[in-house]
Amino acid sequence: MIFITAKFRVLPEHADRWPEIVGPFTQATRDEPGCLWFEWSRSIDDPDEYVLVEAFRDGDAGSAHVHSAHFRQAQQTLPAHLAETPRIVNMTIPQDDWSRLGEMAVPGHG
């Protein structure tokens, strides 16, 4: 799978509304057949920073995502809400779901 983590520093005046601003893009991406997950979280250290964790089935699914109409639309509209260019880590890894963190296993819950 293609595993991506990106950090978005949002302008302070848009930070509280960021989930609403990216809502249509988020839903359209989640609806892609090759999207495994697309999840936003807000930093507990910086209220103007959001972290996006996303995964796509394979390179073809990742390519379909970046060539989609909703991605092109996001490229046009989202930067106006950002304080800087997002930072990203993008890796291809040999798995198709989350692994369990064995060092913190919860008895009776896999």
C-alpha positions in Angstrom: 0.0 0.0 0.0 1.0 3.6 -0.3 1.1 5.1 3.2 1.1 8.9 3.5 1.3 11.3 6.4 1.1 15.0 5.8 1.1 18.0 8.1 -1.0 21.0 7.2 -0.3 24.3 9.0 -3.6 26.2 8.6 -3.9 30.0 8.9 -5.2 30.7 12.5 -8.4 32.3 11.2 -9.3 29.1 9.3 -8.1 26.5 11.8 -11.3 25.9 13.6 -13.2 25.5 10.3 -10.6 23.2 8.6 -12.6 20.0 8.9 -15.5 21.8 7.2 -13.3 23.4 4.6 -11.8 20.0 3.6 -15.0 18.1 4.1 -16.0 17.6 0.4 -12.4 16.7 -0.5 -12.2 14.3 2.4 -15.5 12.6 1.4 -14.6 12.4 -2.3 -11.3 10.8 -1.4 -12.8 8.3 1.0 -15.2 7.3 -1.8 -12.4 6.4 -4.2 -12.2 2.6 -4.7 -8.5 2.5 -3.9 -8.6 4.6 -0.7 -8.0 2.5 2.4 -8.3 5.4 4.8 -8.1 9.2 4.8 -8.1 10.6 8.4 -7.5 14.1 9.8 -6.4 14.8 13.4 -5.6 18.1 15.0 -2.3 18.5 16.8 -2.4 18.7 20.5 0.7 20.9 20.5 -0.3 23.4 17.8 -4.0 24.2 17.2 -3.2 25.5 13.8 -1.7 22.2 12.6 -3.7 19.2 11.2 -2.2 15.8 10.5 -3.6 13.7 7.6 -3.0 10.0 7.6 -4.0 8.4 4.4 -3.4 5.1 2.6 -4.2 3.8 -0.9 -4.3 0.2 -2.1 -1.3 0.5 -4.5 0.5 2.9 -6.8 -2.4 2.8 -9.3 -4.9 3.9 -6.6 -2.5 6.7 -5.5 -2.1 7.9 -9.1 -5.9 7.8 -9.6 -6.2 10.0 -6.5 -3.7 12.7 -7.6 -5.3 12.8 -11.0 -8.9 13.0 -9.8 -11.1 16.1 -10.2 -11.5 16.6 -6.5 -7.7 16.5 -6.0 -7.2 19.2 -8.7 -10.0 21.2 -7.1 -8.2 20.9 -3.7 -5.0 22.1 -5.3 -6.8 25.3 -6.4 -8.8 26.0 -3.2 -6.9 24.7 -0.1 -3.6 26.7 -0.3 -5.5 29.9 0.4 -6.2 28.5 3.9 -2.7 27.4 4.6 0.2 29.2 6.3 2.9 27.1 4.5 3.3 24.3 2.0 2.2 21.0 3.7 5.0 18.6 4.7 4.7 14.9 3.7 6.1 11.5 4.2 5.1 9.0 1.5 6.1 5.4 1.5 5.2 2.2 -0.2 4.9 -0.6 2.4 4.1 -4.3 2.1 0.8 -4.5 4.0 -2.8 -3.6 3.5 -4.0 -2.6 6.9 -2.8 -1.4 10.3 -0.7 -3.8 12.3 -1.2 -4.4 16.0 1.2 -2.7 18.5 2.3 -5.9 20.3 4.2 -4.0 23.0 0.9 -2.6 24.2 -1.4 -5.5 23.7 -4.8 -5.3 25.4 -5.7 -8.8 26.8 -8.7 -10.3 25.0 -8.7 -7.7 22.2 -6.3 -9.1 19.6 
